[in-house]
Amino acid sequence: MKWGLHALLQGTNEVLGLGVRELAGFEERAGHVRAASALGVFFGILFSAFNMATPGMEVLGQAELAVVLVLLVPAVVASRWPHWVGLAEVLVVLASMGFSFALLIFGGIEGTGLFWVGMVPFLGFFIGGQRNGWLYCLAMIGAMTLYFTGIQRHLPWAHQHSSVVATQFVLSFVFYTLVAAAFNRARSQFEDKLQQRVEEKTADAKALLAQMEYLATHDTLTGLPNQLLLVQQLGAAIDQARTQNRAVVVCVMRLERMFELCNVLGAEGGDQLVREVSAQLQGLCGERGTLARTRRDEFAVIYPLHQPHVQPAQLQQFLLEHPISIQVQGYSLFLEFTVGLAVFPEHAASADRLLHRAEQAMLQAYRSDQSWSLYNEDLEKTFVRHHLLFGRLRDALQLGHLQVHFQPQIDLHTGQLHGAEALARWWDPVSQSMVPPVTFIPVAEESGLIRPLTRWLIGECLRHCASWHAMGRPLDVSINLSAMNLLDPELISVLQQSLQDTGLAPRHVNLEITESCFMDSPERAMEVVRHLHSLGFRLSIDDFGTGYSSLSYLKNLPIDELKIDQGFVRNLLDNPGDQAIVASTLDLAHNLRLSVVAEGIEDSATALWLRARGCEFGQGYHFARPMSAEDFLHFAGNFTPSLPPTP
C-alpha cells in the first residue's frame, strides 16, 4: 500500500514536473520580473487609457491603472534587491490576477479580454517556476470557479456572465494551465540537463585546473614541492621566523654522479633511485623540515630553527652522522651530496635571495671540491667574477687582446740561451690590468674556450719560433697542454697544420703536459702522447712531483724531459727536504735517460747547485722574467750568459 502510494506520488510529481530543479539565480529571476513588469506597465497603461476612453468601460480602465500603480511599479522597484525579489515575483503574479478579475468583473472577458487572461498561466510558470506556477494557477482556477458559482450573483454592479461562458472560460483556463505547465516542464528539464552538463564540465575543468596547479608546483616523480612552491613556503617560513626572532636554514643538495647512476640503472631504476632518496631525505627532515625537488639532481630543504643563529659545526656533524645509503635493483648505493647552506636573517631577508645564496654556497662547495659550504659573500664575489670572465675571454680571443709572452730557458752547463716557454697573457681593457693565467685558464677549460685558445697559442708560438730560426737563432719553444687539450680530437691536426704553415721542424717544439692529464682518461691520453712522439714532437712532464699518477706512467710514457716544479726549487738551499726530492728526481730522470728543467731559479747559487747535480736546463727570475715576443727577441739578441760554462 505504501509502495503504491509512493509510486503514485512519484508519478504525479513526474507528470506535473514538481521534481524539476529551479536553477534561476537572483539576476535571472530579477530579469524575469523586470521584463514581465515592463510589458505589464506598458500594456496596462495602454489598455487602461483605451478603456477609460470607451463608453461603459471607464471603471475597467481605472481598475487596470490601479493594478499598474499598486502592484507592477512596486515589483520593478523590489526586483533590484536580492532579498526582495521573491516579493517582486508575487506582486507580478498578483498583478496578472488583478487584470484577470478586472476583466471578469467588468465584462471584458466576453470581448478580447479572454485572450489576455489566457496568458496568466504562462506568466505564473515563467515567474514562479513549476511548483509555484501550479499553486498560482490552481488558486486562480479556484477563485474563478468560486466567483462564477457564487460571488458574481451578489455583485449586481458587476457584469453577469452566463453559465456557458463561465464554464468555457474555466475549462479554457485549465487547458492553458496544462499547456503552460508542460511547456515550462520541458524548458526546466532542458535547463536542468544543460546545467548538469555545465556542472560536469565545470567539475572536469576544476579537476584539470587542480591537476595543472599541482603539476605547476610539484615534482611529478616524487610528489615533492618544486622550486615554485618551495619559494612560497620559504617566504611563509621567513615571515613566521621574523615574528618569533628565529632563524631558517635553507639547504640545497646536489646528488653527485646522478647521470652515471641513472645510466647504469636505466630509466626505471633511475626513477626508483630518486624516489628512495627523497623518502630518506623526507625522514631526515621530520615534521619541522620541508623537502623539495628543485632540479633533476637537486633537492632543497627548509628547516626552521629554535634559535636566531646557526652553528656550522653542528651542521657539519649532522651531515656526517646521516649518510644516504639505499638499495636499488639489488645494488647497495652510497650516495654523495654536495651541500650548500644559507641562513635567514644572516645571509638574506627574502625567499628568492636566500634560496639563491644557498645554491651559490652549493656551487662554491662543488668548485672547491668540498662536501658542503655555508654561504660566504666574499666567495660569491669571486665566483661571480670568475663566471663573468666567460664572455670577456671570448671577446678577448676575437679582438686580439691575448698575447704570448716568453720566459727564457737556459742551458745550465753552457750558460747559453736554449729556448723559451710560451705563456699566454691577457690584457683586459675592462679592468685595465693583466688577468693572470691562473684565473683565466680554468675559465677557458670550463667554458670550452680552451680549444680556440690552444689553437691560437700553438699558431703564435710556432710562428715566432720559425721567425727566430729564420734570424739564425735555433731556439726551441715549449707549449703547455692541458688534459682537455689531449682529449681534443683536433689537436694533432692543428699542430700538423701549424708546422706546415711555418715550415718548423717538430723537434723544436716541446709540448708540456702534467701528470693530471692521465687521471680522467689515461688510455686516450697515452694514445695521443704516443702519436705526438711518433710525429717528432718533444714531450715534457710539467710540474713533476705535484701530481697523483704512479711512476708506472713515467716508465711507459715516450717523453723526453721532466720539469721540476718551482715549489721545490725556490727555497732549495734552505730546505733539506726539497734538496732530497730534487736530487732523487734528477737521478730518476737521468736513469730514464730524460733531461731535466728546473723552474723557479731565483739566484745563481741555486743554479750552480742544480748544475752540480746534473740538471740540464733552468728558468726563473734569476735569468729573466716572462716577456713579450718583441722583448724576447731583443733579449736573445743581446744575451750574455749569467753562469760560466761548466769546466
C-alpha atoms as one frame of an Amber mdcrd trajectory, in Angstrom:
protein
   0.000   0.000   0.000   2.759   2.385   0.981   4.729   1.407  -2.105   1.703
   2.074  -4.328   1.105   5.464  -2.714   4.759   6.314  -3.096   4.702   5.297
  -6.749   1.576   7.345  -7.295   3.133  10.415  -5.699   6.305   9.917  -7.662
   4.354   9.566 -10.887   2.341  12.663 -10.104   5.497  14.635  -9.395   6.942
  13.447 -12.679   3.840  14.332 -14.709   3.394  17.717 -13.081   7.134  18.412
 -13.138   7.269  19.124  -9.422  10.681  17.464  -9.084  12.358  19.735 -11.599
  15.134  21.834 -10.079  14.725  25.590 -10.095  18.083  26.858 -11.341  17.413
  30.556 -11.770  19.554  32.798  -9.599  18.885  36.296  -8.405  19.964  38.034
 -11.594  17.849  35.768 -13.772  14.775  35.997 -11.517  15.103  39.779 -11.296
  15.399  39.915 -15.077  12.183  37.923 -15.459  10.367  40.248 -13.066  11.593
  43.384 -14.807  10.690  42.025 -18.261   7.181  40.986 -17.207   6.644  44.213
 -15.243   7.767  46.380 -18.121   5.358  44.683 -20.511   2.596  44.845 -17.913
   3.133  48.537 -17.257   3.196  49.358 -20.959   0.117  47.394 -21.951  -1.677
  48.121 -18.680  -1.415  51.872 -19.202  -2.266  51.491 -22.897  -5.444  49.480
 -22.298  -6.489  51.486 -19.265  -6.337  54.613 -21.387  -8.270  52.893 -24.175
 -10.948  51.577 -21.817 -11.352  54.884 -19.998 -11.984  56.484 -23.354 -14.563
  53.825 -24.270 -18.127  54.467 -23.077 -19.192  51.931 -20.444 -15.584  50.688
 -19.824 -14.333  53.578 -17.682 -14.279  51.566 -14.447 -12.313  48.737 -16.106
  -9.716  51.248 -17.272  -9.433  52.699 -13.782  -9.032  49.209 -12.275  -6.257
  48.383 -14.755  -4.446  51.617 -13.955  -4.697  50.849 -10.244  -3.129  47.415
 -10.800  -0.216  49.038 -12.634   0.417  51.608  -9.922  -0.168  49.428  -6.870
   1.441  46.146  -7.987   3.646  46.424 -11.071   5.581  49.588 -10.283   6.493
  48.326  -6.758   7.516  44.988  -8.350  10.002  46.764 -10.597  11.458  48.602
  -7.606  11.614  45.481  -5.380  13.418  43.426  -8.063  16.588  45.477  -7.591
  17.456  43.834  -4.248  18.113  40.112  -3.794  16.096  39.762  -0.585  13.040
  41.463  -2.198  12.990  39.552  -5.483  10.553  36.965  -4.101   8.109  39.717
  -3.149   8.511  41.212  -6.627   7.526  37.848  -8.175   4.422  37.667  -6.002
   3.462  41.238  -6.965   3.734  40.394 -10.684   1.538  37.282 -10.262  -0.999
  39.278  -8.210  -0.998  41.931 -10.955  -1.855  39.274 -13.560  -4.669  38.056
 -11.311  -5.821  41.659 -10.798  -6.031  42.233 -14.527  -7.909  38.945 -14.955
 -10.526  39.665 -12.292 -10.918  43.215 -13.543 -11.833  41.751 -16.936 -14.167
  39.215 -15.280 -15.924  41.657 -13.068 -16.307  44.472 -15.558 -17.234  42.440
 -18.606 -14.025  42.491 -20.582 -13.893  38.715 -20.613 -16.587  38.459 -23.247
 -14.535  40.608 -25.568 -10.867  40.380 -26.385 -10.011  40.097 -22.690 -10.390
  36.350 -22.972  -7.122  36.172 -24.854  -5.278  38.218 -22.259  -6.494  36.065
 -19.377  -5.111  33.017 -21.213  -1.614  34.401 -20.765  -1.834  34.266 -16.963
  -0.785  30.556 -16.602   2.260  31.099 -18.787   3.225  34.137 -16.770   2.715
  32.255 -13.496   5.029  29.391 -14.507   7.544  31.770 -16.054   7.792  33.924
 -12.944   7.224  31.415 -10.157   8.685  28.226 -11.597   6.991  24.813 -11.840
   5.866  24.337  -8.262   4.743  27.924  -7.586   3.204  28.112 -11.071   0.855
  25.254 -10.198  -0.046  26.942  -6.942  -0.759  30.248  -8.684  -2.874  28.613
 -11.435  -4.825  26.338  -9.085  -5.520  29.318  -6.846  -6.693  31.256  -9.900
  -8.937  28.382 -11.075 -10.419  28.048  -7.610 -11.003  31.776  -7.293 -12.687
  31.999 -10.736 -14.848  28.966 -10.038 -15.921  30.467  -6.724 -16.635  33.773
  -8.440 -18.761  32.260 -11.214 -20.689  29.903  -8.944 -21.476  32.241  -6.134
 -19.908  35.643  -5.838 -20.982  37.285  -9.111 -24.705  36.978  -8.326 -24.144
  39.008  -5.135 -22.496  41.825  -7.077 -25.331  43.483  -9.011 -22.993  46.153
 -10.368 -20.652  43.518 -11.815 -21.038  42.014 -15.272 -23.133  38.857 -15.078
 -21.678  36.020 -17.176 -23.812  33.174 -18.422 -23.083  29.653 -17.212 -21.927
  28.661 -20.714 -19.357  31.458 -20.856 -18.237  30.752 -17.314 -17.817  27.011
 -17.973 -15.958  27.563 -21.237 -13.743  30.155 -19.617 -12.760  27.911 -16.675
 -12.146  24.935 -18.973 -10.047  27.052 -21.328  -8.062  28.361 -18.360  -7.445
  24.767 -17.190  -6.284  23.901 -20.715  -3.953  26.904 -20.782  -2.600  25.848
 -17.384  -1.814  22.324 -18.624  -0.119  23.682 -21.745   1.867  26.232 -19.750
   2.892  23.556 -17.192   4.022  21.165 -19.932   5.946  23.878 -21.713   7.631
  25.073 -18.517   8.402  21.458 -17.533  10.130  20.861 -20.859  12.006  24.135
 -20.566  13.057  23.401 -16.981  14.202  19.868 -17.848  16.245  21.220 -20.726
  17.803  23.818 -18.451  18.395  21.128 -15.823  20.207  18.889 -18.296  22.126
  21.846 -19.605  23.057  22.785 -16.050  24.151  19.227 -15.337  26.399  19.304
 -18.385  27.751  22.665 -17.320  28.390  21.340 -13.807  30.093  18.242 -15.183
  32.271  20.283 -17.491  32.966  22.737 -14.694  33.942  19.870 -12.400  36.208
  18.461 -15.126  37.715  21.900 -15.679  38.258  22.361 -11.932  39.851  18.922
 -11.691  42.077  19.707 -14.668  42.940  23.091 -13.197  43.736  21.481  -9.857
  45.928  18.946 -11.651  47.674  21.700 -13.608  48.190  23.700 -10.422  49.602
  20.591  -8.753  51.919  19.875 -11.682  52.992  23.510 -11.696  54.001  23.350
  -8.034  55.082  19.715  -7.518  57.600  17.263  -8.877  55.734  14.571 -10.812
  58.129  11.762  -9.876  58.303  12.239  -6.105  55.251  14.384  -5.369  57.528
  16.835  -3.547  57.151  20.606  -3.917  59.125  22.053  -6.804  61.074  25.299
  -6.767  57.984  27.453  -7.395  56.157  26.109  -4.346  59.391  25.985  -2.354
  59.828  29.750  -2.703  56.260  30.309  -1.489  56.773  28.007   1.504  60.132
  29.596   2.264  58.514  33.031   2.234  55.930  31.858   4.778  58.655  30.311
   6.948  60.661  33.549   6.863  57.615  35.616   7.845  56.973  33.342  10.821
  60.640  33.288  11.869  60.802  37.085  11.651  57.948  37.478  14.132  59.487
  34.885  16.504  63.114  36.114  16.215  64.298  32.752  14.929  66.443  31.518
  12.066  65.593  29.496   8.967  68.167  27.300   7.244  67.901  26.587   3.513
  69.898  23.605   2.346  70.437  22.899  -1.377  71.817  19.432  -2.151  73.167
  18.149  -5.454  73.228  14.388  -5.882  76.644  13.537  -7.297  77.069  11.080
 -10.183  73.338  11.239 -10.893  73.793  10.888 -14.647  76.188   7.962 -14.283
  73.940   6.144 -11.803  70.856   6.558 -13.998  72.834   5.324 -16.983  73.763
   2.159 -15.061  70.318   1.593 -13.532  68.242   2.547 -16.567  65.240   4.869
 -16.678  63.085   2.842 -14.256  65.975   2.299 -11.871  66.852   5.983 -12.013
  63.284   6.900 -11.062  63.374   4.406  -8.198  66.680   5.899  -7.068  65.181
   9.398  -6.913  62.110   8.164  -5.023  64.259   6.278  -2.489  66.491   9.290
  -1.964  63.502  11.594  -1.469  61.999   9.149   1.049  65.194   9.061   3.114
  65.617  12.827   2.972  61.988  13.256   3.999  62.684  11.091   7.018  65.673
  13.230   7.962  63.641  16.415   7.629  60.977  15.177  10.021  57.861  17.195
  10.697  59.671  20.523  11.021  61.549  20.443   7.745  60.156  20.907   4.234
  61.754  18.926   1.413  61.519  19.922  -2.260  62.992  18.647  -5.515  64.185
  21.665  -7.449  66.060  20.063 -10.359  66.809  16.649 -11.826  69.681  16.043
  -9.412  68.979  18.657  -6.741  66.889  18.760  -3.587  66.278  21.606  -1.169
  65.274  21.676   2.493  63.681  24.434   4.559  64.362  23.937   8.261  63.219
  26.439  10.922  65.468  26.727  13.975  64.568  27.492  17.575  67.487  29.915
  17.915  68.288  33.059  15.886  71.695  31.771  14.702  73.182  28.587  13.271
  76.334  26.776  14.333  78.363  25.493  11.336  79.970  22.799  13.475  76.548
  21.383  14.319  75.562  21.372  10.649  78.754  19.552   9.698  78.237  16.991
  12.447  74.653  16.400  11.327  75.724  15.827   7.730  78.429  13.399   8.786
  76.063  11.410  11.002  73.361  10.961   8.336  74.780   9.395   5.173  72.374
   8.298   2.433  72.561   4.610   1.536  69.843   2.876  -0.495  69.064  -0.399
  -2.270  68.073  -0.240  -5.943  67.757  -3.294  -8.203  69.824  -5.333  -5.781
  72.655  -2.775  -5.666  73.749  -1.116  -2.442  74.423   2.502  -3.295  76.151
   5.002  -1.049  75.201   8.431  -2.318  77.205  11.600  -2.010  75.779  15.098
  -1.959  77.330  18.490  -2.439  75.522  20.741   0.020  75.127  24.499   0.183
  73.525  26.302   3.114  72.212  29.810   3.698  70.555  31.178   6.826  67.844
  33.754   7.418  68.341  36.506   8.559  72.135  36.326   8.425  72.521  35.862
   4.669  69.300  37.180   3.132  65.892  38.545   4.132  63.796  37.355   1.170
  62.909  33.858  -0.022  64.279  34.224  -3.552  67.571  35.661  -2.402  68.024
  33.158   0.410  67.467  30.235  -1.943  69.821  31.780  -4.489  72.532  32.121
  -1.870  72.088  28.524  -0.762  72.552  27.495  -4.408  75.592  29.764  -4.561
  77.038  28.049  -1.495  76.462  24.649  -3.112  78.319  25.768  -6.241  81.129
  27.115  -4.051  81.399  23.725  -2.354  81.383  21.932  -5.707  84.043  24.226
  -7.143  86.315  23.807  -4.124  85.772  20.017  -4.044  84.141  20.108  -0.600
  81.114  18.176   0.584  79.345  21.253   1.971  79.676  25.007   2.276  77.984
  27.774   4.219  77.304  30.869   2.150  80.179  33.339   2.098  79.785  36.740
   0.468  83.471  37.042  -0.457  83.418  33.652  -2.153  80.299  34.663  -4.062
  82.019  37.765  -5.399  84.942  35.637  -6.532  82.553  33.126  -8.086  80.646
  35.847  -9.953  83.850  37.455 -11.216  85.042  34.049 -12.369  81.927  33.391
 -14.420  81.734  36.920 -15.794  85.123  36.239 -17.372  83.498  33.764 -19.801
  82.131  36.413 -22.115  85.101  38.713 -21.697  87.545  35.929 -22.545  85.602
  35.107 -25.704  85.763  38.763 -26.693  89.471  38.835 -25.909  90.085  35.938
 -28.296  88.087  37.597 -31.046  89.511  41.100 -30.538  93.159  40.072 -30.140
  93.601  41.098 -26.511  95.609  37.957 -25.747  99.377  37.990 -26.074 102.158
  35.402 -25.947 104.961  36.046 -23.507 108.150  34.001 -23.405 110.328  33.067
 -20.420 113.869  32.137 -21.419 115.228  28.673 -20.656 118.980  28.466 -20.052
 121.390  25.593 -20.607 122.917  25.349 -17.125 126.091  23.696 -18.398 126.942
  26.143 -21.196 125.136  29.180 -19.818 123.652  29.792 -23.263 120.047  30.525
 -24.210 118.376  27.225 -25.078 114.755  28.199 -25.756 111.679  29.666 -24.134
 108.452  28.597 -22.504 105.363  30.226 -24.039 102.910  31.751 -21.592  99.529
  33.241 -22.504  98.842  36.707 -21.152  95.567  38.659 -21.214  95.324  42.404
 -21.081  91.742  43.158 -20.063  90.593  46.624 -21.207  87.613  46.444 -18.839
  89.712  46.222 -15.676  92.731  47.935 -17.323  95.010  45.231 -15.953  96.592
  41.890 -16.771  94.442  38.856 -15.926  96.769  36.114 -14.624  96.691  32.676
 -16.298  95.741  31.026 -13.022  92.473  32.982 -13.314  91.526  32.728 -16.979
  92.870  29.263 -17.892  90.314  27.498 -15.611  87.620  29.717 -17.151  88.737
  28.640 -20.614  88.628  24.965 -19.619  85.180  25.211 -18.055  83.639  27.213
 -20.904  85.066  25.218 -23.817  87.245  28.164 -24.891  90.371  26.148 -24.184
  90.238  24.746 -27.724  90.314  28.071 -29.615  92.756  29.415 -27.026  95.134
  26.486 -27.606  94.822  26.763 -31.403  95.698  30.438 -31.182  98.629  29.752
 -28.814 100.055  26.967 -30.998  99.855  29.116 -34.103 101.514  32.107 -32.408
 104.277  30.032 -30.794 105.256  28.190 -33.941 105.155  31.408 -35.958 107.519
  33.160 -33.540 109.797  30.152 -33.252 110.047  29.903 -37.040 110.958  33.607
 -37.186 113.769  33.022 -34.636 115.159  30.267 -36.788 114.940  32.481 -39.860
 117.067  35.040 -37.974 119.712  32.430 -37.215 118.671  31.683 -33.631 117.800
  27.956 -33.444 115.820  28.151 -30.216 113.142  25.732 -29.048 109.693  26.691
 -27.813 107.739  24.965 -25.025 103.929  24.960 -25.087 101.704  23.885 -22.182
  98.867  21.465 -22.946  96.008  20.707 -20.559  94.141  17.448 -20.063  91.298
  18.796 -22.205  93.785  19.504 -24.994  94.955  15.907 -25.037  91.338  14.752
 -25.382  90.696  17.181 -28.238  90.473  15.123 -31.459  91.624  18.143 -33.478
  94.856  18.747 -31.515  97.139  16.704 -33.774  95.725  18.183 -36.974  96.154
  21.718 -35.544  99.812  21.012 -34.717 100.482  19.473 -38.122  98.818  22.382
 -39.915 100.902  24.897 -37.942 104.094  23.002 -38.795 103.090  23.067 -42.438
 102.272  26.773 -42.345 105.563  27.772 -40.672 107.968  25.145 -42.045 109.231
  24.484 -38.492 110.618  21.041 -37.613 108.651  19.292 -34.826 111.867  18.604
 -32.823 111.985  22.297 -31.943 108.512  22.157 -30.327 108.375  20.875 -26.761
 104.855  20.019 -25.574 104.489  20.215 -21.792 101.847  18.050 -20.142 101.068
  17.496 -16.466 100.578  14.250 -14.610  96.896  15.144 -14.109  96.361  14.739
 -17.860  96.316  10.974 -17.303  93.760  10.966 -14.499  90.404  11.080 -16.298
  91.118   9.092 -19.459  94.580   7.542 -19.206  94.231   5.269 -22.253  93.176
   8.092 -24.562  95.884  10.421 -23.184  98.553   7.744 -23.614  97.454   7.155
 -27.208  97.705  10.863 -28.053 101.105  11.225 -26.384 102.496   8.294 -28.351
 101.123   9.734 -31.579 102.727  13.113 -30.856 106.047  11.408 -30.107 105.857
   9.483 -33.375 105.419  12.777 -35.237 108.702  14.079 -33.803 107.500  16.489
 -31.093 109.453  16.641 -27.849 107.366  15.837 -24.788 107.835  17.049 -21.237
 106.137  16.265 -17.917 105.433  19.658 -16.330 105.291  20.302 -12.557 106.692
  16.857 -11.855 106.178  15.722  -8.273 102.955  17.635  -7.653 100.550  15.185
  -9.353  98.977  11.926  -8.294  99.933   9.457 -11.004 102.147   6.476 -10.312
 105.647   6.000 -11.618 104.358   3.308 -13.974 103.092   6.053 -16.268 106.501
   7.666 -16.264 108.143   4.384 -17.190 105.804   3.795 -20.137 105.474   7.354
 -21.456 107.514   8.259 -24.551 108.715  11.541 -23.005 111.980  13.449 -23.341
 112.035  15.747 -20.346 110.928  16.369 -16.755 110.246  19.811 -15.327 110.747
  20.165 -11.595 108.075  22.379 -10.083 109.240  25.713  -8.711 107.788  24.820
  -5.326 110.751  22.503  -4.797 113.314  24.938  -6.247 112.542  28.391  -4.876
 113.833  27.644  -1.333 116.015  24.753  -2.351 119.178  25.759  -0.486 117.336
  26.329   2.788 115.245  23.165   2.800 116.917  19.751   3.063 113.651  18.065
   2.173 113.452  19.935  -1.138 117.102  19.074  -1.802 116.404  15.372  -1.284
 113.357  15.451  -3.574 115.151  17.361  -6.326 118.258  15.174  -6.138 116.201
  11.975  -6.328 114.168  13.397  -9.222 117.373  14.174 -11.118 118.659  10.663
 -10.515 115.346   9.164 -11.618 115.213  11.253 -14.786 118.797  10.509 -15.768
 118.319   6.809 -15.154 115.368   7.013 -17.563 117.549   8.994 -19.993 115.458
  12.147 -19.623 116.684  15.711 -19.470 115.513  17.977 -16.627 114.341  21.594
 -16.500 114.205  23.309 -13.105 111.655  26.110 -12.690 111.797  28.956 -10.196
 115.580  29.606 -10.104 115.978  32.978  -8.408 119.715  33.134  -7.664 122.990
  31.874  -9.065 123.708  29.666  -6.041 120.593  27.610  -6.734 121.535  27.381
 -10.404 125.033  26.157  -9.515 123.627  23.606  -7.030 121.359  22.203  -9.723
 124.083  22.182 -12.354 126.420  20.333  -9.975 123.844  17.562  -9.734 123.390
  17.246 -13.461 120.300  19.401 -14.138 120.432  20.352 -17.824 118.187  23.414
 -18.091 116.739  26.092 -15.853 114.393  29.045 -15.913 113.396  31.635 -13.383
 113.651  35.263 -12.370 117.417  34.918 -11.908 117.701  34.663 -15.671 114.672
  36.636 -16.863 111.010  37.193 -16.240 108.394  36.328 -18.883 108.405  38.992
 -21.595 106.642  39.932 -24.794 107.737  38.484 -28.131 109.462  41.744 -29.115
 111.289  41.966 -25.782 112.344  38.334 -26.027 113.776  38.927 -29.486 115.786
  41.832 -28.080 116.801  39.711 -25.064 118.035  36.903 -27.323 119.997  39.313
 -29.492 121.793  40.835 -26.520 122.016  37.762 -24.321 125.012  37.477 -22.031
 125.417  34.247 -20.006 124.963  34.774 -16.255 126.594  31.431 -15.477 130.066
  30.439 -16.510 130.204  27.260 -18.567 130.921  24.001 -16.791 134.686  23.442
 -16.626
